[in-house]
Amino acid sequence: MVAPAALRVVRCGGGTLHGARAVFSADSKQVGLRRGYLLCASGDFVKMYSVSTEETLRLLGGHGDLVTGIQLNPHNHMQLYSSSLDGSIKLWDFMDGITIKTFTVGSKLLALYALASSEDSVFVVIPKSGERDTFQLISVKLTKAPGQDLEAKELSVVLDGVDASPKRIAFGREGEYVASVKDVNLQVYFFKQKQLNRFSVSGAKTKSGNNQFTCVACHPTEDCIATGHADGKIRLWRNFYHKKEYTFSTLHWHHDTVMDLAFSVEGTNLLSGGVESVLVLWRNQSDRQKDFLPRLGSPIEYISMASDGTLCCTVHTDNRITIINSNLRFSRSIQGLIKSADVKTGLVVDPRTKALVLNGEPGHLQFYCLQSDQQLFSLDIVQRQYIHQAGLNQADLVKVAFSAQGKWLATVEEREEVTDPELQLKLWFYDEETQSFKLNTRINMPHEDHITDMCFRDMDELEDDSLILVTAGRDCVFKVWVMVEDTDPEAQQSVSWSCDFVGSYHNYQATNCCFSEDGSLLAVSFEETVTVWDSITWDLKCTFCHPPGKIRNICFGRLTCSKYLIGATDYGFLCCWNLLSCALEWSAHLNVLILQPDPLSEHIAAVSWLSKESSLFVFKPNEPRPIYIQRNLCREKIQLAAFVPRDEPEMIGSEKYLWLRRSQLFFLTDTQELMTLSTKSLEERLTPSSKQLAVEESLPVTPFSLLLGKHRRQQSQGDIDLGKVLVRNKHEQDSPAVKELLHTPAHVLPSASFLCPIFINSLLISKENKSAEEVADEVEMESEKTEDDSDEERDVTEMEQEDTSPTELLGEMTCKLSKSQEKELRKIRKMDYSWISAF
């Protein structure tokens, strides 16, 4: 039996894609690939995308902290170096997704550079020991000793007093020199001459900004250094071998900080980007010849060039990667989870696509796919031009709710004013033809003060007939909105929304609202009191009060626990009320920030915050004792959480993790890292199609391969339907030696003398588990003695073949019958029971 895997917290998306420069795979002609790949750092991982399909093909995980740099191995373009804050450098075979070597440096690594002129060493930026905010560029010798985990002990300092940003260091023509910029100073160090030249620009601030360096790039074939500055200027430095006879020319288009620079492969063009979201191409480094690619969506953080010069990409601050052709034409875009300034909408699940829905670009709603870690689409809610200027009060999206089937979407937008806030409630209808949401009703000032919560009545079978929306506000009322037929003949839609009922309770502010599972009851919290209303007559049924403390969250139980109502207060109490007895069932002293029910089970997840530690408690309302507790869930504070239904129920080995069988829990931290709880490894969490695509992308698609693949799929499906799985195949699949031999690249395999005994032993069948032929021979011998019928004999043979290997199902083992028991079973089969048919 295999022990069930432990439940652990894993990053599943939302990692910052602009943590380091992205890297294209080598020229397709050199490596024999049909399509190119793009690799970029994302949190603790390195992600591998397909340039042609934008799909995430592979996730390289193994670092214990943020990845700060990635570089192709200059001597083997199928390998990749990566550095991390965990103090290690890893060498990857990125096509197979395996770690070849891990070099431990022992200090935080802030940037990584690999040069073709340095065979056995790389360059990294580390903090200077004993000094704060001081960094060094050092050379790390990568030892060629055997083994996978090695220590890099040979370190040599190249430059002192460098900046921590990876784009403020660049290596010149074939690695002959390195340029570093910091504040208003430029350092150039020549390796052969061991000479260091320092240059500086005026540090005086002017009306247009200041001259501080922000980035640097070196010409690939000429002695030319390009530097970007905070005032939007680009300086081209030449003749810098001499400290006093150097020259520089100036290019100026950007109105604000130049955020990155990159030369083309031949060096004829220079690319620059900044906060204007415009990529500028300077031809021949001339101010008169320049082209633009505007409206790229957000500020450009990094610019990367492919080794063959056919593509470049820009990495943006909103986690977008834009792939651009050499003629400065937009090609493709890879959009990760947009990190907005404040996620006011919470985490909402789209019933149609199972995507997470939350704040995206200013005034937009992003639909984020959890499987691919990419944005499906963005919906413009506010429909106003956003002005990137600090201090302006602009309309923002604050609340979102979906109907049960996803046909209707309700949004609330507001603009914070000193005296009178502006509010808008919008109802959107999903159009099947255009496959997008269309605005149906716009309601100005639905409440006199801010809307605190809203929800639809979830009645799947009666959604069109009895769909209602409830909003709660600080104006001490909750409102019920219903659909009415539009009598205006010139109206574009047949129905619209209007207010049907207004409820209040002792002039207290309404803070939360939710419907019961069957939609018959509505719970609305008014400060310290929870009120329960009949959703048909809108009569007040009962009230629950648990002072002190205002109600922070409320939710109804589901399925067998539908008679319970759960509430959490800001004074640190979790309460469970019985709706049948109208009494407090139980309470617990717990500072709950998040209360999230699973829509497909009775389980409820509560996330608490105490002593700078987030803890997870999973419970059923009918049992005061939690069924699962996870202390110190993550290092960051958890802001939001959501249960996302699975497409298919997952097989869970341990009973205490059964609450994750039908839904998966995701949560968002205050640093906007999206995390989840999983028992699977990284490879298992990737979709099978993605893993297969990474392998098959280099294979040509021919009619014969398509026909063969179809035949194999039909054959395997037929075998599954018949239930005939040979014992020999089962042993081969379960053998780790066979897996290791067949799925590990040849260049990292151990010697043949080491693998051969393991492989031979894996082919041998132990005496305890007999082969199918031995079982068949035994059955034939026994059949001769008992003179059984041949048809019965085949049945017994198949039965024994299936029972040769015990089957594990939810921790239980099926027992194999002894020979005496089998004989008794065959005797019973031979008995005539036809006389029973008379009755």
C-alpha positions in Angstrom: 0.0 0.0 0.0 1.1 3.5 -0.8 0.8 6.1 1.9 -1.4 9.1 1.0 0.5 12.2 0.1 0.5 15.1 2.5 -1.6 18.2 1.8 0.6 21.2 1.1 0.3 24.8 0.0 1.4 25.4 -3.6 1.6 28.4 -5.8 -0.8 27.8 -8.6 -0.7 31.1 -10.5 -0.5 34.8 -10.1 3.3 34.7 -9.9 5.0 37.9 -11.0 6.0 37.3 -14.6 8.1 40.5 -14.6 10.6 39.3 -12.0 13.3 38.8 -14.6 13.9 39.0 -18.4 12.1 36.4 -20.4 14.3 34.1 -22.6 13.5 32.6 -26.0 14.6 29.1 -26.9 17.5 28.9 -29.4 17.1 29.3 -33.1 14.7 26.6 -34.4 17.2 25.7 -37.2 19.9 25.0 -34.6 17.9 22.8 -32.3 15.6 21.2 -34.8 12.4 22.4 -33.3 9.2 23.0 -35.2 8.1 25.7 -32.8 9.8 28.1 -30.4 9.5 28.4 -26.7 9.5 31.3 -24.2 10.8 30.8 -20.7 10.1 33.3 -17.9 10.5 33.5 -14.1 7.2 33.3 -12.2 7.4 33.4 -8.5 9.3 30.3 -7.3 9.0 28.6 -10.7 10.2 28.9 -14.3 7.4 28.7 -16.8 7.8 27.4 -20.3 5.3 28.8 -22.9 4.7 27.8 -26.5 5.3 30.8 -28.8 2.7 29.6 -31.3 -0.1 28.5 -29.0 0.6 30.7 -25.9 0.0 27.5 -23.8 1.9 26.8 -20.6 3.8 23.7 -21.5 5.9 23.1 -18.5 6.5 24.3 -14.9 10.0 24.0 -13.6 9.8 23.9 -9.8 12.5 23.2 -7.3 13.7 26.6 -6.0 12.7 27.5 -2.4 12.3 31.2 -3.1 11.7 33.7 -5.9 13.5 33.1 -9.1 15.5 36.2 -10.0 17.2 35.3 -13.3 17.2 32.8 -16.1 19.7 32.3 -18.9 20.2 29.7 -21.6 23.4 27.7 -21.3 25.6 29.3 -24.0 27.3 26.0 -24.6 24.1 23.9 -24.8 20.9 25.7 -25.9 18.7 22.9 -24.6 19.7 23.7 -21.1 18.8 26.6 -18.8 20.4 28.3 -15.8 18.2 29.8 -13.1 19.1 31.8 -10.0 16.9 32.4 -6.9 16.8 34.2 -3.6 17.3 30.8 -2.0 21.0 31.0 -2.8 21.1 28.3 -5.5 21.8 28.1 -9.2 20.0 25.3 -11.1 20.9 23.8 -14.4 17.8 22.5 -16.2 17.0 20.4 -19.2 13.9 22.5 -19.8 12.5 20.2 -22.6 12.2 17.3 -20.2 11.6 19.5 -17.1 14.4 17.9 -14.9 17.1 19.4 -12.8 20.6 18.4 -14.0 22.7 20.2 -11.4 22.1 22.4 -8.3 24.9 24.7 -7.2 24.6 26.2 -3.8 26.2 29.6 -3.5 25.0 30.4 0.1 23.9 34.0 -0.4 20.8 35.6 -1.9 21.2 35.8 -5.7 19.6 38.9 -7.2 20.6 38.6 -10.9 22.2 36.0 -13.2 24.3 36.4 -16.4 25.8 33.5 -18.5 28.4 34.3 -21.2 29.7 32.1 -24.1 33.3 33.3 -23.3 33.1 31.8 -19.8 33.0 28.0 -20.1 32.7 27.0 -16.5 31.4 30.1 -14.7 28.4 32.4 -14.5 28.0 35.9 -13.0 25.6 36.8 -10.2 24.7 39.8 -8.0 24.8 39.2 -4.3 24.5 41.4 -1.2 27.8 42.5 0.3 28.3 40.9 3.6 28.3 43.2 6.6 26.8 46.2 4.6 23.2 47.1 4.1 21.9 47.9 0.6 25.3 47.3 -1.0 25.7 44.7 -3.7 28.5 43.0 -5.6 28.9 41.4 -9.1 30.7 38.1 -8.6 31.9 35.3 -10.8 30.8 31.8 -9.7 32.8 28.8 -10.9 30.5 25.9 -11.5 32.4 22.7 -10.6 32.2 19.7 -12.9 32.3 17.2 -10.0 29.9 14.2 -10.1 26.6 14.4 -8.3 23.5 16.5 -8.6 23.8 18.8 -5.5 27.1 20.7 -5.4 28.6 23.6 -3.5 30.0 26.6 -5.5 32.9 27.6 -3.4 35.1 29.5 -5.9 33.8 33.0 -5.9 35.6 36.1 -7.2 34.4 39.7 -7.0 34.2 41.5 -10.4 32.5 44.8 -9.5 31.7 46.5 -6.1 28.9 48.9 -5.4 26.5 47.7 -8.2 22.7 48.0 -8.2 20.5 45.1 -7.3 18.4 45.4 -10.4 19.3 42.9 -13.2 18.8 45.4 -16.0 21.5 47.8 -14.6 24.3 45.5 -15.5 25.2 44.4 -19.1 28.1 42.6 -20.8 29.8 44.1 -23.8 31.2 42.7 -27.1 31.8 38.9 -26.6 32.2 39.4 -22.9 35.2 41.7 -23.1 33.8 44.2 -20.6 30.9 44.7 -18.2 29.0 48.0 -17.7 27.1 48.8 -14.5 25.0 51.8 -13.7 23.8 53.1 -10.3 22.4 56.5 -9.4 24.4 59.0 -11.6 27.5 56.8 -12.1 28.5 54.4 -14.9 31.3 51.8 -14.3 33.0 49.9 -17.1 35.3 47.1 -16.3 37.6 45.5 -18.9 38.4 41.8 -18.1 41.7 41.4 -20.1 43.2 44.7 -19.1 41.7 44.5 -15.6 40.9 48.2 -16.0 38.0 50.0 -14.4 36.7 53.3 -15.8 34.1 55.5 -14.0 31.9 58.1 -15.6 29.1 60.3 -14.1 26.4 62.6 -15.3 25.1 65.7 -13.6 23.0 64.8 -10.5 21.1 68.1 -10.4 17.4 67.7 -10.8 15.8 69.8 -13.5 12.2 70.6 -14.4 12.0 67.7 -16.7 13.2 65.2 -14.1 16.7 63.9 -13.2 19.6 62.2 -14.9 19.7 59.1 -12.7 20.5 55.8 -14.6 17.7 53.3 -14.8 19.0 50.6 -17.3 21.9 49.7 -19.5 22.5 47.7 -22.7 25.6 46.9 -24.7 26.0 46.7 -28.5 26.6 43.1 -29.5 29.4 43.8 -32.0 30.6 47.4 -31.5 32.0 49.3 -28.5 28.8 51.2 -27.7 26.8 51.4 -24.4 23.2 52.6 -24.3 21.9 53.9 -20.9 18.4 54.9 -20.0 17.6 57.7 -17.5 14.8 58.8 -15.3 14.1 61.9 -17.3 13.3 59.8 -20.4 16.6 60.3 -22.2 18.8 57.6 -23.8 22.5 58.2 -23.9 24.8 56.3 -26.3 28.4 56.1 -24.9 31.4 55.6 -27.2 35.2 55.7 -26.8 34.8 54.8 -23.2 38.2 53.1 -23.1 39.5 56.5 -22.3 38.4 58.1 -19.1 38.5 61.7 -20.4 38.0 61.3 -24.2 34.7 59.5 -24.1 31.7 60.8 -26.1 28.0 60.3 -26.0 24.9 61.2 -28.0 21.4 61.6 -26.7 18.1 60.2 -28.0 14.9 61.5 -26.5 11.2 60.5 -26.9 10.0 59.1 -23.6 8.4 61.6 -21.3 9.1 59.6 -18.2 11.5 56.9 -17.0 13.2 54.6 -19.6 12.5 51.2 -18.0 14.5 48.9 -20.3 16.7 48.9 -23.4 17.7 46.1 -25.8 19.8 46.0 -29.0 18.8 43.9 -32.0 20.9 40.8 -32.8 22.9 42.6 -35.5 23.0 45.8 -33.4 21.5 48.0 -36.1 18.4 48.8 -34.0 17.8 49.8 -30.4 14.5 49.1 -28.6 13.3 51.1 -25.6 10.2 51.0 -23.4 8.7 52.8 -20.4 5.6 53.8 -18.6 3.9 55.0 -21.9 3.2 51.4 -22.9 4.9 52.1 -26.2 7.8 50.1 -27.7 10.2 52.5 -29.6 12.6 51.2 -32.3 15.5 53.5 -33.0 17.0 52.7 -36.4 20.8 53.0 -36.6 20.7 54.6 -33.1 19.4 57.8 -34.8 17.0 60.3 -33.3 15.5 60.9 -36.8 14.7 57.3 -37.7 12.3 55.7 -35.2 9.2 53.5 -35.3 6.6 52.9 -32.6 4.3 50.1 -31.5 1.8 51.8 -29.2 -1.1 50.8 -26.9 0.6 47.7 -25.4 -1.6 48.0 -22.3 0.7 48.7 -19.4 4.3 49.9 -18.6 7.1 47.9 -20.2 9.3 46.3 -17.6 11.7 44.2 -19.7 12.6 43.7 -23.4 14.0 40.4 -24.7 15.3 39.5 -28.1 15.3 36.0 -29.7 18.7 34.7 -30.7 17.8 34.6 -34.4 16.3 38.1 -34.3 12.9 37.1 -35.7 11.0 37.9 -32.5 11.2 40.0 -29.4 9.0 40.2 -26.4 8.0 42.8 -23.9 7.2 41.9 -20.3 4.8 44.3 -18.6 4.1 45.3 -15.0 0.5 43.8 -15.2 1.9 40.3 -15.8 1.4 40.4 -19.6 4.0 39.2 -22.1 3.7 40.6 -25.7 5.4 38.7 -28.5 6.4 41.0 -31.4 7.7 40.3 -34.9 10.9 41.8 -36.2 8.9 44.2 -38.3 7.4 45.7 -35.1 4.1 44.0 -35.6 2.1 42.6 -32.7 2.1 38.8 -32.8 0.7 37.2 -29.6 0.0 38.1 -26.0 0.3 35.9 -22.9 -1.6 37.4 -20.0 -1.2 36.1 -16.5 -3.1 37.2 -13.4 -3.3 41.0 -13.3 -2.3 42.3 -10.0 -4.6 45.3 -9.3 -3.9 47.8 -6.5 -6.8 46.4 -4.4 -9.0 43.4 -5.1 -12.3 44.9 -3.9 -14.6 42.4 -5.8 -13.3 39.4 -3.9 -12.7 36.0 -5.6 -15.8 35.0 -7.5 -16.2 31.9 -9.7 -17.9 32.1 -13.1 -20.4 29.2 -13.3 -19.9 28.8 -17.0 -16.1 28.6 -17.4 -15.1 27.8 -13.8 -12.7 30.8 -14.1 -11.8 33.1 -11.2 -13.3 36.6 -11.6 -11.8 39.6 -9.9 -10.5 43.1 -10.4 -8.2 43.4 -13.4 -7.1 46.5 -15.3 -8.6 49.7 -13.8 -12.4 49.5 -14.4 -12.2 46.0 -15.9 -13.2 42.5 -14.7 -10.7 39.8 -15.5 -11.7 36.1 -16.1 -8.7 34.0 -15.1 -8.2 30.4 -16.1 -6.7 28.3 -13.2 -5.6 25.4 -15.5 -3.5 27.5 -17.9 -2.6 30.3 -15.5 -3.7 32.8 -18.2 -6.5 35.3 -18.6 -9.5 34.2 -20.7 -10.8 37.7 -21.4 -11.3 41.0 -19.8 -14.7 42.8 -19.5 -14.8 46.6 -19.5 -17.3 47.5 -16.7 -16.7 51.2 -16.1 -16.4 52.0 -19.8 -14.5 55.2 -19.2 -10.9 56.1 -20.1 -8.6 55.6 -17.2 -6.1 58.4 -16.6 -2.8 57.3 -15.1 -2.4 60.2 -12.7 -2.1 60.1 -8.9 -4.7 62.0 -6.9 -7.6 61.6 -9.3 -10.9 60.1 -8.0 -11.8 57.7 -10.8 -14.6 55.2 -11.0 -13.6 51.8 -9.7 -15.2 48.3 -9.7 -16.1 47.2 -6.1 -18.7 44.4 -6.2 -19.5 41.4 -8.5 -22.1 38.6 -8.4 -23.1 35.9 -10.8 -26.5 34.1 -11.1 -26.5 30.3 -10.5 -26.3 29.5 -14.3 -24.0 32.4 -15.1 -26.7 34.0 -17.4 -26.7 37.3 -15.4 -23.8 39.3 -13.9 -24.3 42.2 -11.4 -21.6 44.8 -10.9 -21.2 47.8 -8.7 -18.9 50.7 -9.5 -18.2 53.7 -7.3 -16.3 56.9 -7.3 -15.2 58.2 -3.9 -16.2 61.8 -3.4 -15.7 63.8 -0.3 -19.4 64.8 0.0 -21.5 62.7 -2.3 -20.2 59.3 -3.6 -21.2 58.2 -7.1 -22.7 54.7 -7.4 -23.8 52.6 -10.3 -25.4 49.2 -10.3 -25.2 47.4 -13.7 -26.9 44.2 -14.8 -25.3 42.3 -17.6 -26.9 39.5 -19.7 -24.8 36.7 -21.3 -25.3 36.7 -25.1 -24.9 33.2 -26.5 -24.3 34.5 -30.1 -21.5 36.9 -29.2 -20.3 34.7 -26.3 -19.9 37.8 -24.1 -21.8 39.9 -21.6 -24.0 42.7 -22.7 -25.2 45.6 -20.6 -29.0 45.2 -19.8 -29.8 47.7 -17.0 -27.9 50.7 -15.6 -29.1 52.0 -12.2 -27.7 55.2 -10.9 -27.5 55.6 -7.1 -29.2 52.3 -6.2 -28.4 53.2 -2.5 -27.7 56.5 -0.9 -24.4 55.2 0.5 -21.9 52.5 -0.3 -23.1 49.0 -1.2 -21.6 46.5 1.2 -22.7 43.2 -0.3 -25.0 41.7 -2.9 -26.1 38.2 -4.0 -28.5 36.4 -6.4 -31.1 33.9 -5.3 -29.6 30.6 -6.5 -32.5 28.5 -7.8 -31.2 26.5 -10.7 -34.4 25.1 -12.0 -36.4 28.3 -11.7 -33.7 30.9 -12.5 -35.6 32.7 -15.3 -38.9 32.8 -13.5 -37.8 33.7 -9.9 -34.4 35.3 -10.3 -33.9 38.2 -7.8 -30.9 40.2 -6.7 -30.4 41.6 -3.2 -28.1 44.5 -2.4 -27.2 45.7 1.1 -25.9 49.2 1.9 -24.6 51.6 4.5 -27.8 53.6 4.1 -29.3 51.1 6.6 -31.5 49.2 4.0 -31.3 46.2 1.8 -33.1 46.2 -1.6 -34.6 43.5 -3.7 -34.3 43.8 -7.5 -36.5 41.8 -9.9 -36.8 41.5 -13.7 -39.8 43.1 -15.3 -41.0 43.2 -18.9 -40.0 46.3 -20.8 -43.2 47.9 -22.3 -41.2 50.5 -24.3 -41.5 49.5 -27.9 -38.2 51.1 -28.7 -36.3 49.3 -26.0 -33.5 47.1 -27.2 -34.2 44.3 -24.7 -37.4 42.7 -23.5 -36.7 42.8 -19.8 -35.1 45.2 -17.3 -34.5 45.3 -13.6 -36.3 47.4 -11.0 -36.6 47.6 -7.2 -39.3 45.4 -5.7 -38.8 45.6 -1.9 -36.8 47.7 0.6 -36.1 46.2 4.1 -34.4 47.6 7.2 -33.9 46.8 10.9 -33.8 49.5 13.6 -31.9 51.9 11.3 -28.7 49.8 11.6 -26.3 49.5 8.7 -26.7 46.4 6.5 -23.4 44.7 6.1 -23.8 41.2 4.6 -26.5 39.2 2.8 -26.9 35.6 1.5 -29.6 33.2 0.5 -30.3 29.7 1.8 -29.6 26.8 -0.6 -33.2 26.4 -1.7 -33.7 30.2 -1.9 -36.6 30.3 0.6 -34.7 32.3 3.2 -32.6 35.5 3.1 -30.2 36.4 5.8 -29.1 40.0 6.2 -26.7 41.2 8.9 -27.3 44.6 10.5 -24.1 45.4 12.5 -24.4 43.0 15.6 -27.7 41.3 14.5 -28.5 38.8 11.9 -32.0 38.9 10.5 -33.7 36.1 8.5 -36.5 36.9 6.0 -38.9 34.9 3.9 -37.9 35.4 0.3 -41.5 35.2 -1.0 -43.5 37.4 1.4 -40.5 39.3 2.8 -41.7 38.8 6.3 -39.1 39.0 9.1 -38.9 35.4 10.5 -36.3 35.6 13.3 -33.2 37.5 14.5 -29.9 36.3 16.0 -27.7 38.4 18.1 -24.2 37.7 19.5 -22.7 40.9 21.0 -20.1 42.3 21.2 -18.8 42.8 17.7 -20.3 43.4 14.3 -21.1 40.5 12.0 -18.2 40.2 9.5 -19.3 37.1 7.5 -22.5 35.0 7.2 -23.4 31.9 5.2 -26.0 29.1 5.2 -25.2 25.4 5.6 -25.8 23.2 2.6 -27.2 19.7 1.9 -27.7 17.9 5.2 -26.6 21.0 7.1 -29.1 23.4 5.5 -30.8 24.1 8.8 -27.7 26.0 10.2 -26.6 29.6 9.7 -22.9 30.5 10.4 -21.6 33.9 11.3 -18.3 35.4 12.2 -17.8 38.6 14.2 -15.0 41.1 14.2 -14.5 40.5 18.0 -13.2 36.9 17.2 -16.3 34.7 17.6 -17.6 32.0 15.2 -21.2 31.2 15.8 -23.6 28.5 14.5 -27.4 29.0 14.8 -30.1 26.4 14.4 -32.8 27.7 12.2 -35.4 25.2 13.4 -34.9 25.9 17.1 -33.9 29.6 16.6 -31.1 29.1 19.1 -27.3 29.2 19.2 -26.1 25.7 18.4 -22.4 26.3 19.2 -19.7 29.0 19.2 -16.0 29.2 19.1 -13.5 31.9 20.0 -11.8 32.4 16.6 -10.7 35.5 14.7 -12.2 34.5 11.3 -11.4 36.8 8.4 -12.8 34.5 5.6 -15.8 32.2 5.8 -16.2 30.3 2.5 -18.8 27.4 2.0 -18.2 24.7 -0.5 -21.1 24.8 -3.1 -21.0 21.0 -3.6 -20.7 19.7 0.0 -21.5 20.5 3.6 -17.9 21.7 4.3 -17.1 25.3 5.2 -13.6 26.7 5.2 -12.7 29.4 7.8 -9.4 31.3 7.6 -8.2 33.0 10.8 -5.5 35.5 11.5 -3.8 35.5 14.9 -0.3 36.6 15.9 0.8 37.2 12.3 -0.2 33.7 11.3 -3.0 32.5 9.0 -4.7 29.2 9.9 -7.3 27.2 8.0 -10.2 25.4 9.7 -12.5 23.1 7.7 -15.7 22.0 9.5 -19.3 20.9 9.1 -22.0 23.1 10.8 -23.5 20.0 12.6 -20.1 19.2 14.2 -18.3 21.8 16.3 -15.0 20.0 16.0 -13.1 20.8 12.7 -12.3 17.9 10.4 -9.1 19.6 9.2 -6.8 22.2 10.7 -3.7 23.7 8.9 -1.6 26.1 11.1 0.7 28.7 9.5 -0.9 28.3 6.1 1.6 30.6 4.4 4.0 33.4 5.1 1.7 36.1 3.7 -1.7 37.2 5.1 -4.6 35.7 3.2 -7.1 38.2 1.8 -9.6 36.2 -0.1 -10.6 32.6 -0.7 -13.0 30.6 -3.1 -14.0 27.0 -3.7 -13.9 26.1 -7.4 -15.8 23.0 -8.4 -13.8 20.3 -10.1 -14.7 19.0 -13.6 -14.5 15.4 -12.2 -14.3 14.3 -8.5 -10.8 13.6 -7.5 -9.7 10.3 -5.9 -8.5 11.2 -2.4 -6.5 8.6 -0.5 -6.9 10.0 3.0 -10.2 10.4 4.8 -9.3 13.8 6.3 -8.8 15.2 2.8 -12.2 14.1 1.4 -13.5 17.7 1.7 -11.3 18.4 -1.4 -12.8 15.7 -3.5 -15.4 17.7 -5.4 -14.1 21.2 -5.0 -10.6 22.8 -4.7 -9.9 25.7 -2.4 -7.9 28.7 -3.7 -6.9 31.7 -1.8 -5.2 35.1 -2.6 -2.6 36.6 -0.3 -2.0 40.3 0.4 0.9 40.2 -2.1 -1.6 38.8 -4.6 -0.1 35.4 -4.9 -2.7 32.8 -5.9 -2.3 29.6 -3.9 -4.1 26.3 -3.4 -4.0 23.1 -1.3 -3.0 20.0 -3.2 -1.7 16.5 -2.7 -0.3 16.3 -6.2 3.2 17.0 -7.5 3.9 19.6 -10.1 3.9 17.2 -13.0 0.5 15.8 -11.9 -1.0 19.2 -11.6 -0.2 20.1 -15.2 -2.9 19.0 -17.7 -2.1 15.8 -19.7 -2.6 17.7 -22.9 0.0 20.3 -21.9 2.6 17.6 -20.9 2.0 15.7 -24.2 2.2 18.9 -26.2 5.7 19.7 -24.8 6.9 16.3 -26.1 5.0 16.2 -29.4 5.7 19.8 -30.6 9.0 18.7 -32.2 7.4 15.8 -34.0 6.0 16.3 -37.5 2.2 15.6 -37.9 1.7 13.2 -40.7 -1.5 11.3 -41.9 0.1 8.1 -40.8 0.9 9.4 -37.3 -2.7 10.7 -36.9 -4.1 7.3 -38.1 -1.8 5.4 -35.7 -2.7 7.6 -32.8 -6.4 7.2 -33.4 -6.0 3.4 -33.6 -4.0 3.3 -30.4 -6.7 5.4 -28.6 -9.5 3.1 -29.8 -7.5 0.0 -28.8 -6.8 1.3 -25.3 -10.4 2.4 -24.8 -11.5 -1.1 -25.9 -9.2 -2.7 -23.4 -10.6 -0.5 -20.6 -14.2 -1.3 -21.5 -13.5 -5.0 -21.5 -11.7 -4.8 -18.2 -8.9 -7.1 -19.4 -5.6 -5.8 -18.1 -2.7 -8.2 -18.3 -0.6 -8.8 -15.2 2.6 -8.4 -17.2 1.6 -4.8 -18.3 0.7 -3.9 -14.8 4.1 -4.9 -13.5 5.8 -2.9 -16.2 3.8 0.2 -15.4 4.4 -0.1 -11.7 8.2 -0.7 -12.0 10.2 2.4 -11.1 13.2 1.0 -13.0 11.3 0.8 -16.3 9.9 4.3 -15.8 13.4 5.6 -15.0 14.8 4.0 -18.1 12.1 5.0 -20.5 11.4 8.5 -19.4 14.8 9.9 -18.3 16.9 11.6 -21.0 20.0 9.6 -22.0 22.5 12.2 -21.1 21.6 12.2 -17.4 21.0 8.4 -16.9 23.4 6.4 -14.7 25.7 3.9 -16.2 24.4 0.8 -17.9 26.1 -1.5 -15.4 24.1 0.2 -12.6 20.7 0.1 -14.4 21.0 -3.4 -15.9 20.5 -5.4 -12.6 17.5 -3.2 -11.6 15.9 -3.6 -15.0 16.4 -7.4 -15.1 15.0 -7.8 -11.6 11.9 -5.7 -12.5 11.1 -8.1 -15.3 11.2 -11.1 -12.9 7.9 -12.1 -11.3 7.9 -12.9 -7.6 6.7 -16.3 -6.4 3.9 -14.7 -4.4 2.2 -13.2 -7.5 1.9 -16.0 -10.1 1.8 -15.3 -13.8 -1.4 -15.7 -15.8 0.0 -18.8 -17.5 0.7 -20.5 -14.1 -2.8 -19.6 -12.8 -4.3 -21.0 -16.0 -2.3 -24.3 -15.7 -3.5 -24.7 -12.1 -7.1 -24.1 -13.1 -6.8 -26.7 -15.9 -5.3 -29.3 -13.5 -8.1 -28.7 -11.0 -10.8 -28.8 -13.7 -9.6 -32.3 -14.7 -10.0 -33.5 -11.2 -13.5 -32.0 -10.6 -14.6 -32.5 -14.3 -16.0 -28.9 -14.5 -17.5 -27.5 -17.6 -15.2 -25.6 -20.0 -17.2 -22.4 -19.9 -17.0 -22.3 -16.1 -13.3 -22.9 -16.4 -12.8 -19.8 -18.6 -14.7 -17.7 -16.1 -12.5 -19.0 -13.2 -9.4 -18.3 -15.3 -10.4 -14.7 -15.9 -11.4 -14.3 -12.3 -8.1 -15.5 -11.0 -6.2 -13.3 -13.5 -7.9 -10.2 -12.1 -7.2 -11.3 -8.5 -3.5 -12.0 -9.0 -2.7 -8.5 -7.8 -4.7 -7.1 -4.8 -6.5 -3.9 -5.6 -6.5 -0.9 -3.4 -9.7 1.1 -3.1 -10.0 3.9 -0.5 -7.6 2.1 1.8 -9.2 -1.3 1.6 -7.6 -4.5 0.2 -9.6 -7.2 -1.6 -8.6 -10.6 -0.2 -7.5 -13.5 -2.5 -9.5 -16.8 -2.1 -7.6 -19.9 -1.0 -7.7 -23.1 -3.1 -10.1 -24.8 -0.7 -12.5 -21.8 -0.9 -12.3 -21.8 -4.6 -13.3 -25.5 -4.7 -16.3 -24.8 -2.4 -17.3 -22.0 -4.7 -17.2 -24.2 -7.8 -19.3 -26.8 -6.0 -21.9 -24.2 -5.2 -21.9 -23.1 -8.9 -22.6 -26.7 -10.1 -25.7 -27.1 -7.9 -29.1 -26.8 -9.6 -31.2 -23.9 -8.3 -33.8 -24.1 -11.1 -36.5 -25.1 -8.5 -36.4 -21.6 -7.2 -38.0 -20.3 -10.4 -41.3 -22.0 -9.4 -41.7 -19.5 -6.6 
